[in-house]
Amino acid sequence: MPQQSEARVAALDDAGLAWARRVLWVVCIGVYLTVYIGGIQAGGAELITVGRAAAFTLAAAILGKMVLSLLSNASVPAEPGPMATQDGRLGSLGDLVTSANVPQHQDEALTAAAGER
């Protein structure tokens, strides 16, 4: 097995996994109700319909648990963000005059417009 030189972090945090579990519950309930109601409306026997609905729900739950397991083990390379102590530039210096993120330009424009009146 190759060695990993990069640090890795989980691709999905605990809140994301909790939402995935909730979605799995909703899917299982939806599968059960769909199969059960469809079987009853089709005129099938109730016991056979309940068994079929339970089997499809169990299959959906098993597949969902496998997906949850994959999601909980998924990881991505950790990319450290720029630090204040790093050497070099931390942002784009290009075209600062027309940058909308620099509030000084608006203040200067207002001052110049007020001076022209």
N, CA, C and O atoms as CSV, one atom per row, in Angstrom:
chain,resi,resn,atom,element,x,y,z
A,1,MET,N,N,0.846,-1.176,0.000
A,1,MET,CA,C,0.000,0.000,0.000
A,1,MET,C,C,0.890,1.238,0.000
A,1,MET,O,O,1.802,1.324,0.823
A,2,PRO,N,N,0.658,2.201,-0.897
A,2,PRO,CA,C,1.509,3.391,-0.964
A,2,PRO,C,C,1.325,4.263,0.271
A,2,PRO,O,O,0.240,4.358,0.844
A,3,GLN,N,N,2.429,4.894,0.655
A,3,GLN,CA,C,2.368,5.790,1.794
A,3,GLN,C,C,1.785,7.124,1.364
A,3,GLN,O,O,2.042,7.615,0.265
A,4,GLN,N,N,1.001,7.691,2.253
A,4,GLN,CA,C,0.410,8.991,1.971
A,4,GLN,C,C,1.252,10.061,2.640
A,4,GLN,O,O,1.412,10.063,3.861
A,5,SER,N,N,1.782,10.959,1.850
A,5,SER,CA,C,2.612,12.017,2.403
A,5,SER,C,C,1.782,13.236,2.784
A,5,SER,O,O,2.242,14.087,3.545
A,6,GLU,N,N,0.568,13.326,2.262
A,6,GLU,CA,C,-0.282,14.474,2.550
A,6,GLU,C,C,-1.170,14.191,3.756
A,6,GLU,O,O,-1.580,13.054,3.991
A,7,ALA,N,N,-1.455,15.226,4.500
A,7,ALA,CA,C,-2.437,15.112,5.568
A,7,ALA,C,C,-3.825,15.118,4.938
A,7,ALA,O,O,-4.066,15.830,3.963
A,8,ARG,N,N,-4.719,14.338,5.486
A,8,ARG,CA,C,-6.066,14.246,4.922
A,8,ARG,C,C,-7.082,14.577,6.017
A,8,ARG,O,O,-6.862,14.312,7.199
A,9,VAL,N,N,-8.188,15.158,5.588
A,9,VAL,CA,C,-9.279,15.480,6.500
A,9,VAL,C,C,-10.549,14.818,5.986
A,9,VAL,O,O,-10.650,14.476,4.807
A,10,ALA,N,N,-11.512,14.641,6.874
A,10,ALA,CA,C,-12.781,14.011,6.494
A,10,ALA,C,C,-13.508,14.885,5.473
A,10,ALA,O,O,-13.544,16.109,5.596
A,11,ALA,N,N,-14.080,14.237,4.472
A,11,ALA,CA,C,-14.790,14.975,3.437
A,11,ALA,C,C,-16.130,15.493,3.939
A,11,ALA,O,O,-16.633,16.502,3.444
A,12,LEU,N,N,-16.704,14.812,4.912
A,12,LEU,CA,C,-18.012,15.190,5.446
A,12,LEU,C,C,-17.906,15.273,6.958
A,12,LEU,O,O,-17.425,14.339,7.599
A,13,ASP,N,N,-18.350,16.378,7.530
A,13,ASP,CA,C,-18.281,16.532,8.979
A,13,ASP,C,C,-19.450,15.810,9.647
A,13,ASP,O,O,-20.268,15.185,8.973
A,14,ASP,N,N,-19.522,15.900,10.973
A,14,ASP,CA,C,-20.573,15.196,11.718
A,14,ASP,C,C,-21.964,15.689,11.355
A,14,ASP,O,O,-22.903,14.895,11.283
A,15,ALA,N,N,-22.108,16.976,11.128
A,15,ALA,CA,C,-23.418,17.521,10.750
A,15,ALA,C,C,-23.854,16.977,9.390
A,15,ALA,O,O,-25.028,16.659,9.201
A,16,GLY,N,N,-22.935,16.869,8.456
A,16,GLY,CA,C,-23.252,16.322,7.142
A,16,GLY,C,C,-23.647,14.857,7.218
A,16,GLY,O,O,-24.571,14.423,6.531
A,17,LEU,N,N,-22.941,14.083,8.061
A,17,LEU,CA,C,-23.303,12.675,8.241
A,17,LEU,C,C,-24.667,12.533,8.913
A,17,LEU,O,O,-25.428,11.620,8.591
A,18,ALA,N,N,-24.971,13.429,9.839
A,18,ALA,CA,C,-26.289,13.381,10.481
A,18,ALA,C,C,-27.390,13.625,9.458
A,18,ALA,O,O,-28.427,12.962,9.489
A,19,TRP,N,N,-27.168,14.580,8.546
A,19,TRP,CA,C,-28.159,14.829,7.499
A,19,TRP,C,C,-28.276,13.643,6.551
A,19,TRP,O,O,-29.369,13.326,6.081
A,20,ALA,N,N,-27.155,12.988,6.268
A,20,ALA,CA,C,-27.197,11.803,5.402
A,20,ALA,C,C,-28.002,10.680,6.060
A,20,ALA,O,O,-28.740,9.969,5.379
A,21,ARG,N,N,-27.865,10.518,7.375
A,21,ARG,CA,C,-28.655,9.505,8.088
A,21,ARG,C,C,-30.148,9.845,8.036
A,21,ARG,O,O,-30.986,8.962,7.856
A,22,ARG,N,N,-30.468,11.125,8.195
A,22,ARG,CA,C,-31.876,11.533,8.119
A,22,ARG,C,C,-32.453,11.260,6.731
A,22,ARG,O,O,-33.588,10.803,6.596
A,23,VAL,N,N,-31.662,11.543,5.715
A,23,VAL,CA,C,-32.113,11.280,4.350
A,23,VAL,C,C,-32.328,9.788,4.142
A,23,VAL,O,O,-33.282,9.386,3.475
A,24,LEU,N,N,-31.450,8.964,4.708
A,24,LEU,CA,C,-31.617,7.512,4.597
A,24,LEU,C,C,-32.919,7.061,5.260
A,24,LEU,O,O,-33.629,6.216,4.714
A,25,TRP,N,N,-33.236,7.610,6.418
A,25,TRP,CA,C,-34.498,7.275,7.075
A,25,TRP,C,C,-35.689,7.655,6.201
A,25,TRP,O,O,-36.627,6.873,6.047
A,26,VAL,N,N,-35.649,8.838,5.639
A,26,VAL,CA,C,-36.747,9.303,4.786
A,26,VAL,C,C,-36.886,8.409,3.559
A,26,VAL,O,O,-38.001,8.090,3.147
A,27,VAL,N,N,-35.764,8.004,2.974
A,27,VAL,CA,C,-35.808,7.120,1.813
A,27,VAL,C,C,-36.412,5.775,2.184
A,27,VAL,O,O,-37.236,5.242,1.441
A,28,CYS,N,N,-36.013,5.221,3.324
A,28,CYS,CA,C,-36.555,3.928,3.753
A,28,CYS,C,C,-38.063,4.015,4.010
A,28,CYS,O,O,-38.814,3.120,3.624
A,29,ILE,N,N,-38.495,5.075,4.650
A,29,ILE,CA,C,-39.931,5.258,4.898
A,29,ILE,C,C,-40.675,5.413,3.578
A,29,ILE,O,O,-41.754,4.849,3.401
A,30,GLY,N,N,-40.105,6.173,2.658
A,30,GLY,CA,C,-40.724,6.358,1.349
A,30,GLY,C,C,-40.818,5.057,0.572
A,30,GLY,O,O,-41.832,4.797,-0.077
A,31,VAL,N,N,-39.773,4.233,0.627
A,31,VAL,CA,C,-39.802,2.939,-0.066
A,31,VAL,C,C,-40.894,2.062,0.525
A,31,VAL,O,O,-41.665,1.441,-0.207
A,32,TYR,N,N,-40.958,2.012,1.857
A,32,TYR,CA,C,-41.959,1.161,2.495
A,32,TYR,C,C,-43.378,1.596,2.108
A,32,TYR,O,O,-44.200,0.780,1.691
A,33,LEU,N,N,-43.641,2.883,2.252
A,33,LEU,CA,C,-44.988,3.369,1.957
A,33,LEU,C,C,-45.348,3.194,0.485
A,33,LEU,O,O,-46.483,2.847,0.157
A,34,THR,N,N,-44.397,3.431,-0.389
A,34,THR,CA,C,-44.663,3.286,-1.819
A,34,THR,C,C,-44.999,1.845,-2.169
A,34,THR,O,O,-45.977,1.586,-2.871
A,35,VAL,N,N,-44.193,0.907,-1.685
A,35,VAL,CA,C,-44.427,-0.503,-2.011
A,35,VAL,C,C,-45.701,-1.000,-1.344
A,35,VAL,O,O,-46.476,-1.730,-1.961
A,36,TYR,N,N,-45.930,-0.615,-0.092
A,36,TYR,CA,C,-47.116,-1.092,0.622
A,36,TYR,C,C,-48.403,-0.544,0.004
A,36,TYR,O,O,-49.335,-1.298,-0.277
A,37,ILE,N,N,-48.445,0.765,-0.204
A,37,ILE,CA,C,-49.661,1.374,-0.759
A,37,ILE,C,C,-49.891,0.894,-2.194
A,37,ILE,O,O,-51.028,0.632,-2.589
A,38,GLY,N,N,-48.819,0.781,-2.967
A,38,GLY,CA,C,-48.958,0.272,-4.333
A,38,GLY,C,C,-49.458,-1.161,-4.366
A,38,GLY,O,O,-50.263,-1.521,-5.225
A,39,GLY,N,N,-48.987,-1.979,-3.438
A,39,GLY,CA,C,-49.434,-3.372,-3.388
A,39,GLY,C,C,-50.881,-3.497,-2.971
A,39,GLY,O,O,-51.611,-4.329,-3.509
A,40,ILE,N,N,-51.307,-2.683,-2.020
A,40,ILE,CA,C,-52.702,-2.717,-1.573
A,40,ILE,C,C,-53.620,-2.231,-2.686
A,40,ILE,O,O,-54.666,-2.829,-2.935
A,41,GLN,N,N,-53.233,-1.152,-3.353
A,41,GLN,CA,C,-54.067,-0.624,-4.432
A,41,GLN,C,C,-54.132,-1.571,-5.633
A,41,GLN,O,O,-55.105,-1.560,-6.386
A,42,ALA,N,N,-53.101,-2.382,-5.803
A,42,ALA,CA,C,-53.100,-3.341,-6.909
A,42,ALA,C,C,-53.933,-4.578,-6.587
A,42,ALA,O,O,-54.136,-5.434,-7.448
A,43,GLY,N,N,-54.412,-4.671,-5.356
A,43,GLY,CA,C,-55.271,-5.784,-4.976
A,43,GLY,C,C,-54.518,-6.991,-4.448
A,43,GLY,O,O,-55.068,-8.092,-4.416
A,44,GLY,N,N,-53.278,-6.810,-4.036
A,44,GLY,CA,C,-52.503,-7.922,-3.487
A,44,GLY,C,C,-52.929,-8.252,-2.068
A,44,GLY,O,O,-53.568,-7.445,-1.394
A,45,ALA,N,N,-52.568,-9.446,-1.624
A,45,ALA,CA,C,-52.860,-9.855,-0.247
A,45,ALA,C,C,-52.029,-8.990,0.706
A,45,ALA,O,O,-50.889,-8.632,0.412
A,46,GLU,N,N,-52.634,-8.664,1.861
A,46,GLU,CA,C,-51.968,-7.736,2.770
A,46,GLU,C,C,-50.673,-8.313,3.338
A,46,GLU,O,O,-49.678,-7.595,3.440
A,47,LEU,N,N,-50.663,-9.577,3.705
A,47,LEU,CA,C,-49.470,-10.170,4.293
A,47,LEU,C,C,-48.317,-10.212,3.283
A,47,LEU,O,O,-47.171,-9.932,3.634
A,48,ILE,N,N,-48.619,-10.557,2.056
A,48,ILE,CA,C,-47.587,-10.592,1.021
A,48,ILE,C,C,-47.099,-9.171,0.723
A,48,ILE,O,O,-45.909,-8.949,0.502
A,49,THR,N,N,-48.017,-8.231,0.719
A,49,THR,CA,C,-47.646,-6.836,0.465
A,49,THR,C,C,-46.758,-6.294,1.575
A,49,THR,O,O,-45.788,-5.587,1.303
A,50,VAL,N,N,-47.083,-6.622,2.831
A,50,VAL,CA,C,-46.252,-6.181,3.959
A,50,VAL,C,C,-44.867,-6.810,3.861
A,50,VAL,O,O,-43.865,-6.135,4.099
A,51,GLY,N,N,-44.797,-8.091,3.517
A,51,GLY,CA,C,-43.507,-8.763,3.380
A,51,GLY,C,C,-42.675,-8.172,2.258
A,51,GLY,O,O,-41.469,-7.975,2.410
A,52,ARG,N,N,-43.308,-7.891,1.143
A,52,ARG,CA,C,-42.601,-7.291,0.009
A,52,ARG,C,C,-42.106,-5.889,0.375
A,52,ARG,O,O,-40.976,-5.528,0.049
A,53,ALA,N,N,-42.940,-5.106,1.046
A,53,ALA,CA,C,-42.534,-3.758,1.453
A,53,ALA,C,C,-41.371,-3.817,2.439
A,53,ALA,O,O,-40.435,-3.022,2.349
A,54,ALA,N,N,-41.433,-4.757,3.378
A,54,ALA,CA,C,-40.336,-4.898,4.351
A,54,ALA,C,C,-39.047,-5.326,3.655
A,54,ALA,O,O,-37.971,-4.842,4.007
A,55,ALA,N,N,-39.136,-6.221,2.679
A,55,ALA,CA,C,-37.936,-6.690,1.974
A,55,ALA,C,C,-37.295,-5.552,1.177
A,55,ALA,O,O,-36.076,-5.380,1.210
A,56,PHE,N,N,-38.107,-4.783,0.469
A,56,PHE,CA,C,-37.544,-3.671,-0.297
A,56,PHE,C,C,-36.966,-2.601,0.634
A,56,PHE,O,O,-35.949,-1.981,0.321
A,57,THR,N,N,-37.620,-2.389,1.779
A,57,THR,CA,C,-37.109,-1.410,2.742
A,57,THR,C,C,-35.787,-1.881,3.323
A,57,THR,O,O,-34.870,-1.078,3.496
A,58,LEU,N,N,-35.674,-3.168,3.626
A,58,LEU,CA,C,-34.427,-3.724,4.149
A,58,LEU,C,C,-33.308,-3.594,3.104
A,58,LEU,O,O,-32.173,-3.260,3.447
A,59,ALA,N,N,-33.624,-3.853,1.857
A,59,ALA,CA,C,-32.625,-3.704,0.794
A,59,ALA,C,C,-32.172,-2.252,0.673
A,59,ALA,O,O,-30.982,-1.984,0.515
A,60,ALA,N,N,-33.109,-1.325,0.746
A,60,ALA,CA,C,-32.754,0.099,0.680
A,60,ALA,C,C,-31.908,0.498,1.883
A,60,ALA,O,O,-30.974,1.288,1.750
A,61,ALA,N,N,-32.231,-0.047,3.060
A,61,ALA,CA,C,-31.467,0.284,4.263
A,61,ALA,C,C,-30.043,-0.261,4.175
A,61,ALA,O,O,-29.097,0.419,4.573
A,62,ILE,N,N,-29.881,-1.471,3.661
A,62,ILE,CA,C,-28.540,-2.055,3.541
A,62,ILE,C,C,-27.694,-1.247,2.556
A,62,ILE,O,O,-26.535,-0.937,2.834
A,63,LEU,N,N,-28.275,-0.911,1.413
A,63,LEU,CA,C,-27.549,-0.077,0.455
A,63,LEU,C,C,-27.224,1.295,1.047
A,63,LEU,O,O,-26.130,1.822,0.841
A,64,GLY,N,N,-28.163,1.860,1.772
A,64,GLY,CA,C,-27.943,3.162,2.400
A,64,GLY,C,C,-26.847,3.119,3.447
A,64,GLY,O,O,-26.056,4.056,3.548
A,65,LYS,N,N,-26.785,2.041,4.237
A,65,LYS,CA,C,-25.730,1.910,5.243
A,65,LYS,C,C,-24.361,1.780,4.582
A,65,LYS,O,O,-23.364,2.273,5.109
A,66,MET,N,N,-24.315,1.115,3.425
A,66,MET,CA,C,-23.040,1.023,2.708
A,66,MET,C,C,-22.612,2.406,2.215
A,66,MET,O,O,-21.434,2.759,2.282
A,67,VAL,N,N,-23.568,3.180,1.723
A,67,VAL,CA,C,-23.256,4.545,1.271
A,67,VAL,C,C,-22.811,5.399,2.451
A,67,VAL,O,O,-21.855,6.165,2.328
A,68,LEU,N,N,-23.488,5.282,3.597
A,68,LEU,CA,C,-23.081,6.043,4.782
A,68,LEU,C,C,-21.681,5.658,5.234
A,68,LEU,O,O,-20.904,6.511,5.661
A,69,SER,N,N,-21.364,4.382,5.140
A,69,SER,CA,C,-20.027,3.933,5.514
A,69,SER,C,C,-18.973,4.541,4.596
A,69,SER,O,O,-17.918,4.980,5.053
A,70,LEU,N,N,-19.267,4.564,3.299
A,70,LEU,CA,C,-18.332,5.179,2.361
A,70,LEU,C,C,-18.185,6.679,2.630
A,70,LEU,O,O,-17.083,7.223,2.573
A,71,LEU,N,N,-19.305,7.336,2.921
A,71,LEU,CA,C,-19.254,8.775,3.201
A,71,LEU,C,C,-18.466,9.079,4.467
A,71,LEU,O,O,-17.733,10.066,4.518
A,72,SER,N,N,-18.609,8.245,5.482
A,72,SER,CA,C,-17.909,8.505,6.742
A,72,SER,C,C,-16.411,8.251,6.616
A,72,SER,O,O,-15.624,8.840,7.356
A,73,ASN,N,N,-16.002,7.376,5.684
A,73,ASN,CA,C,-14.583,7.100,5.497
A,73,ASN,C,C,-13.936,7.962,4.426
A,73,ASN,O,O,-12.716,7.927,4.265
A,74,ALA,N,N,-14.716,8.726,3.699
A,74,ALA,CA,C,-14.168,9.556,2.623
A,74,ALA,C,C,-13.308,10.674,3.207
A,74,ALA,O,O,-13.637,11.254,4.241
A,75,SER,N,N,-12.210,10.961,2.530
A,75,SER,CA,C,-11.333,12.038,2.971
A,75,SER,C,C,-10.780,12.776,1.763
A,75,SER,O,O,-10.745,12.252,0.650
A,76,VAL,N,N,-10.358,13.987,2.008
A,76,VAL,CA,C,-9.765,14.827,0.974
A,76,VAL,C,C,-8.423,15.349,1.490
A,76,VAL,O,O,-8.222,15.435,2.701
A,77,PRO,N,N,-7.509,15.697,0.591
A,77,PRO,CA,C,-6.232,16.246,1.051
A,77,PRO,C,C,-6.447,17.565,1.789
A,77,PRO,O,O,-7.220,18.419,1.355
A,78,ALA,N,N,-5.755,17.711,2.898
A,78,ALA,CA,C,-5.842,18.951,3.675
A,78,ALA,C,C,-4.912,19.975,3.056
A,78,ALA,O,O,-3.703,19.760,2.965
A,79,GLU,N,N,-5.482,21.085,2.634
A,79,GLU,CA,C,-4.687,22.158,2.069
A,79,GLU,C,C,-4.637,23.292,3.074
A,79,GLU,O,O,-5.650,23.943,3.331
A,80,PRO,N,N,-3.471,23.531,3.642
A,80,PRO,CA,C,-3.411,24.616,4.630
A,80,PRO,C,C,-3.633,25.959,3.952
A,80,PRO,O,O,-3.120,26.211,2.861
A,81,GLY,N,N,-4.388,26.803,4.599
A,81,GLY,CA,C,-4.654,28.131,4.073
A,81,GLY,C,C,-3.452,29.033,4.251
A,81,GLY,O,O,-2.497,28.659,4.931
A,82,PRO,N,N,-3.478,30.207,3.657
A,82,PRO,CA,C,-2.342,31.127,3.796
A,82,PRO,C,C,-2.222,31.622,5.234
A,82,PRO,O,O,-3.218,31.934,5.887
A,83,MET,N,N,-1.003,31.684,5.701
A,83,MET,CA,C,-0.734,32.150,7.063
A,83,MET,C,C,-0.208,33.581,7.014
A,83,MET,O,O,0.358,34.007,6.008
A,84,ALA,N,N,-0.394,34.303,8.083
A,84,ALA,CA,C,0.086,35.678,8.146
A,84,ALA,C,C,1.610,35.723,8.193
A,84,ALA,O,O,2.216,36.731,7.830
A,85,THR,N,N,2.225,34.638,8.639
A,85,THR,CA,C,3.683,34.622,8.756
A,85,THR,C,C,4.369,34.085,7.512
A,85,THR,O,O,5.598,34.032,7.467
A,86,GLN,N,N,3.605,33.683,6.497
A,86,GLN,CA,C,4.222,33.164,5.282
A,86,GLN,C,C,4.844,34.284,4.465
A,86,GLN,O,O,4.366,35.418,4.458
A,87,ASP,N,N,5.905,33.938,3.790
A,87,ASP,CA,C,6.528,34.896,2.883
A,87,ASP,C,C,5.741,34.928,1.586
A,87,ASP,O,O,5.157,33.921,1.186
A,88,GLY,N,N,5.723,36.054,0.940
A,88,GLY,CA,C,5.061,36.168,-0.352
A,88,GLY,C,C,3.729,36.886,-0.234
A,88,GLY,O,O,3.288,37.262,0.852
A,89,ARG,N,N,3.097,37.065,-1.409
A,89,ARG,CA,C,1.819,37.782,-1.459
A,89,ARG,C,C,0.682,36.845,-1.075
A,89,ARG,O,O,0.733,35.650,-1.369
A,90,LEU,N,N,-0.328,37.374,-0.429
A,90,LEU,CA,C,-1.486,36.602,-0.013
A,90,LEU,C,C,-2.723,36.954,-0.807
A,90,LEU,O,O,-3.801,36.457,-0.481
A,91,GLY,N,N,-2.633,37.756,-1.800
A,91,GLY,CA,C,-3.809,38.120,-2.577
A,91,GLY,C,C,-3.403,38.700,-3.909
A,91,GLY,O,O,-2.217,38.825,-4.214
A,92,SER,N,N,-4.375,39.046,-4.681
A,92,SER,CA,C,-4.125,39.612,-5.986
A,92,SER,C,C,-3.908,41.110,-5.844
A,92,SER,O,O,-4.703,41.812,-5.220
A,93,LEU,N,N,-2.833,41.580,-6.426
A,93,LEU,CA,C,-2.558,43.012,-6.408
A,93,LEU,C,C,-2.945,43.660,-7.722
A,93,LEU,O,O,-2.791,44.869,-7.894
A,94,GLY,N,N,-3.444,42.866,-8.642
A,94,GLY,CA,C,-3.786,43.382,-9.958
A,94,GLY,C,C,-5.075,44.172,-9.948
A,94,GLY,O,O,-6.070,43.742,-9.364
A,95,ASP,N,N,-5.064,45.295,-10.576
A,95,ASP,CA,C,-6.243,46.119,-10.819
A,95,ASP,C,C,-6.973,46.521,-9.539
A,95,ASP,O,O,-8.186,46.347,-9.425
A,96,LEU,N,N,-6.220,47.061,-8.577
A,96,LEU,CA,C,-6.832,47.507,-7.331
A,96,LEU,C,C,-7.699,48.746,-7.529
A,96,LEU,O,O,-8.615,48.987,-6.743
A,97,VAL,N,N,-7.425,49.538,-8.570
A,97,VAL,CA,C,-8.153,50.782,-8.781
A,97,VAL,C,C,-9.619,50.499,-9.074
A,97,VAL,O,O,-10.495,51.228,-8.610
A,98,THR,N,N,-9.895,49.444,-9.844
A,98,THR,CA,C,-11.280,49.144,-10.203
A,98,THR,C,C,-11.890,48.059,-9.326
A,98,THR,O,O,-12.996,47.595,-9.603
A,99,SER,N,N,-11.197,47.652,-8.285
A,99,SER,CA,C,-11.697,46.596,-7.414
A,99,SER,C,C,-12.880,47.094,-6.598
A,99,SER,O,O,-12.828,48.180,-6.019
A,100,ALA,N,N,-13.927,46.313,-6.552
A,100,ALA,CA,C,-15.110,46.684,-5.768
A,100,ALA,C,C,-14.919,46.366,-4.293
A,100,ALA,O,O,-15.719,46.784,-3.455
A,101,ASN,N,N,-13.867,45.629,-3.975
A,101,ASN,CA,C,-13.642,45.227,-2.590
A,101,ASN,C,C,-12.847,46.250,-1.794
A,101,ASN,O,O,-12.582,46.032,-0.612
A,102,VAL,N,N,-12.467,47.342,-2.400
A,102,VAL,CA,C,-11.677,48.352,-1.719
A,102,VAL,C,C,-12.563,49.570,-1.482
A,102,VAL,O,O,-12.851,50.299,-2.432
A,103,PRO,N,N,-13.005,49.816,-0.252
A,103,PRO,CA,C,-13.937,50.913,0.009
A,103,PRO,C,C,-13.293,52.291,-0.117
A,103,PRO,O,O,-14.016,53.283,-0.203
A,104,GLN,N,N,-11.968,52.394,-0.131
A,104,GLN,CA,C,-11.306,53.698,-0.218
A,104,GLN,C,C,-11.653,54.398,-1.523
A,104,GLN,O,O,-11.762,55.624,-1.545
A,105,HIS,N,N,-11.827,53.668,-2.593
A,105,HIS,CA,C,-12.093,54.284,-3.888
A,105,HIS,C,C,-13.431,55.016,-3.886
A,105,HIS,O,O,-13.553,56.089,-4.477
A,106,GLN,N,N,-14.417,54.453,-3.236
A,106,GLN,CA,C,-15.712,55.123,-3.168
A,106,GLN,C,C,-15.609,56.400,-2.348
A,106,GLN,O,O,-16.177,57.427,-2.717
A,107,ASP,N,N,-14.880,56.335,-1.234
A,107,ASP,CA,C,-14.722,57.518,-0.399
A,107,ASP,C,C,-14.007,58.632,-1.160
A,107,ASP,O,O,-14.389,59.798,-1.066
A,108,GLU,N,N,-12.963,58.267,-1.919
A,108,GLU,CA,C,-12.230,59.264,-2.697
A,108,GLU,C,C,-13.109,59.863,-3.791
A,108,GLU,O,O,-13.043,61.063,-4.056
A,109,ALA,N,N,-13.933,59.023,-4.428
A,109,ALA,CA,C,-14.819,59.499,-5.488
A,109,ALA,C,C,-15.860,60.451,-4.912
A,109,ALA,O,O,-16.175,61.469,-5.528
A,110,LEU,N,N,-16.402,60.128,-3.729
A,110,LEU,CA,C,-17.379,61.022,-3.101
A,110,LEU,C,C,-16.760,62.346,-2.712
A,110,LEU,O,O,-17.378,63.400,-2.860
A,111,THR,N,N,-15.521,62.289,-2.207
A,111,THR,CA,C,-14.835,63.514,-1.817
A,111,THR,C,C,-14.557,64.382,-3.051
A,111,THR,O,O,-14.734,65.600,-3.011
A,112,ALA,N,N,-14.124,63.753,-4.140
A,112,ALA,CA,C,-13.834,64.494,-5.371
A,112,ALA,C,C,-15.132,65.086,-5.950
A,112,ALA,O,O,-15.125,66.215,-6.442
A,113,ALA,N,N,-16.221,64.347,-5.897
A,113,ALA,CA,C,-17.485,64.844,-6.430
A,113,ALA,C,C,-18.005,65.999,-5.586
A,113,ALA,O,O,-18.574,66.948,-6.126
A,114,ALA,N,N,-17.822,65.936,-4.279
A,114,ALA,CA,C,-18.276,67.008,-3.405
A,114,ALA,C,C,-17.421,68.266,-3.611
A,114,ALA,O,O,-17.919,69.384,-3.477
A,115,GLY,N,N,-16.128,68.081,-3.939
A,115,GLY,CA,C,-15.242,69.213,-4.162
A,115,GLY,C,C,-15.539,69.915,-5.467
A,115,GLY,O,O,-15.260,71.107,-5.592
A,116,GLU,N,N,-16.100,69.210,-6.459
A,116,GLU,CA,C,-16.392,69.819,-7.754
A,116,GLU,C,C,-17.633,70.695,-7.714
A,116,GLU,O,O,-17.796,71.547,-8.588
A,117,ARG,N,N,-18.480,70.528,-6.776
A,117,ARG,CA,C,-19.727,71.303,-6.707
A,117,ARG,C,C,-19.519,72.693,-6.310
A,117,ARG,O,O,-20.479,73.457,-6.212
